[in-house]
Amino acid sequence: MWSIYRKEITALFSSLIAYIVIGFFLLIMGLMTWVFPEYSVLDYPYASLESFFKLAPTILTIMIPAITMRSFAEEAQTGTLELLLTRPITLKALVWGKYLAYLSLVLVILIPTLIYFFSLKALAATPAMVDGGETLAAYLGLAFQAACFTGIGLLASAMTTNQIIAFISGVFMCFLLQWGFEFISKFPFWVGTWDYLIQQFGIDAHYTSISRGVLDSRDLLYFLTIVLLSVEASRMVMALRR
């Protein structure tokens, strides 16, 4: 697994893709968080990165499938996937190696945004006005969310040999899991009966819970389940190809 991980992470950071994605994410989030009046933290009545944590999931639903779409689809197009499948490595090691490599890239992208927290703390009247514990919990929730999206993006790439189709299907599945259940729960015949239960199937409900600073074992179990299911589904797809 670690040989696959080293291969993938080296390939990612040896290409322009990683740096373009990092630059794009930081530019968009920087403008939305600090410049645009509707979302700028400078216009908030209190010192908080709430706007950042509300906007980041939307960007991640598009950015992560754009990164992972090449994981299996590109190798299938170039013919290198057949070489990987015939090597003496298990499918489990192959899929998990790729997953951890792409997840590492996504987490590296999130690290520079910590400067937003320190900048806000420096601009606040007193550093104590910025809740460090809540911000840390929100970052943890964002990391768990990114882990789920990476698994879904990997599955979308494993299911096709076309990178564009992998990207579109990845975005669709991420969007559906993030907000789809929230929309479904608002149908009139669910409200007051099954609406809360339906919402719990979506990522947003659990992400919002953690973002408030509440670390519930049920939320952690949910994220872990999504990751394991998506990675295992990718392994099963690769098994069918083999």
C-alpha positions as CSV (number, residue, x, y, z in Angstrom):
1,M,0.0,0.0,0.0
2,W,2.7,2.5,0.9
3,S,4.5,1.9,-2.4
4,I,1.3,2.9,-4.2
5,Y,0.9,5.9,-1.8
6,R,4.5,7.1,-2.5
7,K,4.0,6.7,-6.3
8,E,0.7,8.6,-6.3
9,I,1.8,11.4,-3.9
10,T,5.0,11.9,-5.9
11,A,3.0,12.0,-9.2
12,L,0.5,14.5,-7.8
13,F,3.1,17.0,-6.5
14,S,5.3,16.6,-9.5
15,S,2.5,17.9,-11.8
16,L,1.0,21.3,-12.0
17,I,-2.4,20.0,-11.0
18,A,-1.7,20.1,-7.2
19,Y,-0.4,23.7,-7.3
20,I,-3.2,24.9,-9.6
21,V,-5.8,23.4,-7.3
22,I,-4.2,24.8,-4.2
23,G,-4.0,28.2,-5.8
24,F,-7.6,28.1,-7.0
25,F,-9.0,27.0,-3.7
26,L,-7.0,29.6,-1.7
27,L,-7.9,32.4,-4.2
28,I,-11.7,31.6,-4.1
29,M,-11.9,31.1,-0.4
30,G,-9.7,34.2,0.3
31,L,-12.0,36.4,-1.8
32,M,-15.2,35.0,-0.4
33,T,-14.0,35.1,3.2
34,W,-12.3,38.5,3.2
35,V,-13.3,40.6,0.2
36,F,-16.9,40.0,-1.0
37,P,-19.1,42.0,1.4
38,E,-21.9,39.4,1.6
39,Y,-19.6,36.8,3.1
40,S,-16.6,38.8,4.4
41,V,-15.7,38.1,8.1
42,L,-14.8,41.8,8.4
43,D,-18.5,42.7,8.1
44,Y,-19.6,40.3,10.7
45,P,-20.7,41.8,14.1
46,Y,-18.5,39.2,15.9
47,A,-15.1,37.6,15.3
48,S,-15.9,34.3,13.6
49,L,-14.9,32.2,10.5
50,E,-18.5,31.0,10.1
51,S,-18.7,32.2,6.5
52,F,-15.6,30.2,5.6
53,F,-17.0,27.0,7.1
54,K,-20.3,27.5,5.3
55,L,-18.7,28.1,1.9
56,A,-15.9,25.6,2.0
57,P,-18.1,22.5,1.6
58,T,-19.6,23.9,-1.7
59,I,-16.1,24.4,-3.1
60,L,-14.9,21.0,-2.0
61,T,-17.9,19.2,-3.7
62,I,-16.4,20.5,-7.0
63,M,-12.7,20.6,-6.2
64,I,-12.2,17.1,-4.8
65,P,-13.9,15.3,-7.8
66,A,-11.8,17.4,-10.1
67,I,-8.7,16.1,-8.3
68,T,-9.7,12.4,-8.0
69,M,-11.2,12.0,-11.5
70,R,-7.8,11.0,-12.8
71,S,-7.1,8.4,-10.1
72,F,-8.4,5.4,-12.0
73,A,-9.9,6.8,-15.2
74,E,-6.6,8.3,-16.5
75,E,-4.8,5.0,-15.8
76,A,-7.5,3.1,-17.7
77,Q,-7.2,5.5,-20.6
78,T,-3.4,5.2,-20.8
79,G,-3.3,1.5,-20.2
80,T,-1.3,1.6,-17.0
81,L,-4.2,0.3,-14.9
82,E,-3.8,-3.2,-16.5
83,L,-0.2,-3.2,-15.4
84,L,-1.2,-2.3,-11.8
85,L,-3.8,-5.0,-11.7
86,T,-1.4,-7.6,-12.9
87,R,1.3,-6.7,-10.3
88,P,1.7,-8.8,-7.1
89,I,-0.3,-6.3,-5.0
90,T,-3.7,-6.7,-3.4
91,L,-6.6,-4.6,-4.6
92,K,-7.1,-3.4,-1.1
93,A,-3.5,-2.0,-1.0
94,L,-4.0,-0.4,-4.5
95,V,-7.2,1.4,-3.6
96,W,-6.2,2.4,-0.1
97,G,-2.8,3.7,-1.4
98,K,-4.5,5.9,-3.9
99,Y,-7.1,7.0,-1.4
100,L,-4.6,8.1,1.2
101,A,-2.5,9.9,-1.4
102,Y,-5.4,12.0,-2.7
103,L,-6.7,12.6,0.8
104,S,-3.2,13.9,1.8
105,L,-3.3,16.4,-1.1
106,V,-6.7,17.6,0.0
107,L,-5.6,18.1,3.6
108,V,-2.5,19.9,2.5
109,I,-4.8,22.3,0.6
110,L,-6.7,23.0,3.8
111,I,-3.6,23.7,5.9
112,P,-2.8,27.2,4.5
113,T,-6.3,28.4,5.4
114,L,-5.2,28.3,9.1
115,I,-3.8,31.7,8.4
116,Y,-7.4,33.0,8.3
117,F,-7.8,32.0,11.9
118,F,-4.6,33.7,13.1
119,S,-5.4,36.8,11.0
120,L,-8.9,37.0,12.5
121,K,-7.4,36.6,16.0
122,A,-4.9,39.4,15.3
123,L,-7.7,41.7,14.1
124,A,-10.1,41.0,17.0
125,A,-10.3,43.5,19.8
126,T,-9.0,40.7,22.1
127,P,-7.7,37.3,21.0
128,A,-10.1,35.7,23.4
129,M,-13.0,36.9,21.2
130,V,-12.1,34.2,18.7
131,D,-13.2,30.7,19.9
132,G,-10.2,28.5,19.2
133,G,-12.0,25.3,20.3
134,E,-15.0,25.8,18.0
135,T,-12.7,26.7,15.1
136,L,-10.6,23.5,15.7
137,A,-13.8,21.4,15.8
138,A,-15.0,23.0,12.5
139,Y,-11.7,22.2,10.8
140,L,-12.0,18.7,12.1
141,G,-15.4,18.4,10.6
142,L,-14.1,19.9,7.3
143,A,-11.4,17.2,7.3
144,F,-13.9,14.4,7.8
145,Q,-16.1,15.9,5.1
146,A,-13.1,16.0,2.7
147,A,-12.3,12.4,3.6
148,C,-15.8,11.4,2.5
149,F,-15.7,13.4,-0.7
150,T,-12.3,11.8,-1.6
151,G,-13.7,8.3,-1.2
152,I,-16.7,9.2,-3.4
153,G,-14.5,10.8,-6.0
154,L,-12.3,7.7,-6.1
155,L,-15.4,5.5,-6.6
156,A,-16.6,7.7,-9.4
157,S,-13.2,7.4,-11.2
158,A,-13.2,3.7,-10.7
159,M,-16.5,3.3,-12.3
160,T,-15.5,4.8,-15.7
161,T,-12.6,5.3,-18.1
162,N,-13.6,8.8,-18.9
163,Q,-12.3,11.6,-16.7
164,I,-15.1,14.0,-17.5
165,I,-17.8,11.5,-16.7
166,A,-15.9,10.7,-13.5
167,F,-15.9,14.4,-12.5
168,I,-19.6,14.9,-13.3
169,S,-20.7,11.8,-11.5
170,G,-18.4,12.6,-8.5
171,V,-19.8,16.1,-8.2
172,F,-23.3,14.7,-8.4
173,M,-22.7,12.0,-5.7
174,C,-21.0,14.5,-3.4
175,F,-23.8,17.0,-3.8
176,L,-26.4,14.3,-3.2
177,L,-24.8,13.1,-0.1
178,Q,-24.1,16.6,1.2
179,W,-27.4,18.3,0.6
180,G,-29.7,15.8,-1.1
181,F,-31.2,14.3,2.0
182,E,-31.7,17.8,3.5
183,F,-33.8,18.7,0.4
184,I,-35.7,15.4,0.6
185,S,-36.5,15.9,4.2
186,K,-38.3,19.2,3.5
187,F,-41.0,17.5,1.4
188,P,-44.4,18.2,3.2
189,F,-45.3,14.5,3.8
190,W,-42.0,14.0,5.7
191,V,-42.1,17.1,7.9
192,G,-42.8,16.3,11.6
193,T,-42.4,12.6,11.2
194,W,-39.3,11.3,9.3
195,D,-37.6,14.6,8.4
196,Y,-35.0,14.5,11.2
197,L,-34.1,10.8,10.5
198,I,-33.7,11.5,6.7
199,Q,-31.4,14.5,7.4
200,Q,-29.1,12.2,9.4
201,F,-28.3,10.3,6.2
202,G,-26.7,13.4,4.8
203,I,-23.2,14.8,5.5
204,D,-24.3,18.3,6.2
205,A,-26.2,17.4,9.4
206,H,-23.1,15.7,10.9
207,Y,-20.7,18.4,9.6
208,T,-22.9,21.1,11.2
209,S,-23.0,19.2,14.5
210,I,-19.2,19.0,14.6
211,S,-18.8,22.6,13.5
212,R,-20.7,23.8,16.6
213,G,-17.9,22.2,18.7
214,V,-19.8,19.0,19.6
215,L,-17.8,15.9,19.0
216,D,-20.4,13.1,19.0
217,S,-19.3,9.5,18.4
218,R,-22.3,9.1,16.1
219,D,-21.0,11.8,13.8
220,L,-17.5,10.2,13.8
221,L,-19.0,6.8,13.1
222,Y,-21.0,8.2,10.2
223,F,-18.0,9.7,8.5
224,L,-15.9,6.6,9.0
225,T,-18.8,4.5,7.5
226,I,-19.0,6.6,4.4
227,V,-15.2,6.4,3.9
228,L,-15.1,2.6,4.4
229,L,-18.1,2.0,2.1
230,S,-16.8,4.2,-0.7
231,V,-13.3,2.7,-0.6
232,E,-14.7,-0.8,-0.4
233,A,-17.0,-0.1,-3.3
234,S,-14.0,1.1,-5.4
235,R,-12.2,-2.1,-4.5
236,M,-15.1,-4.2,-5.7
237,V,-15.2,-2.3,-9.0
238,M,-11.5,-3.0,-9.5
239,A,-12.1,-6.6,-8.7
240,L,-14.7,-6.8,-11.5
241,R,-12.2,-5.2,-13.9
242,R,-9.5,-7.7,-12.9
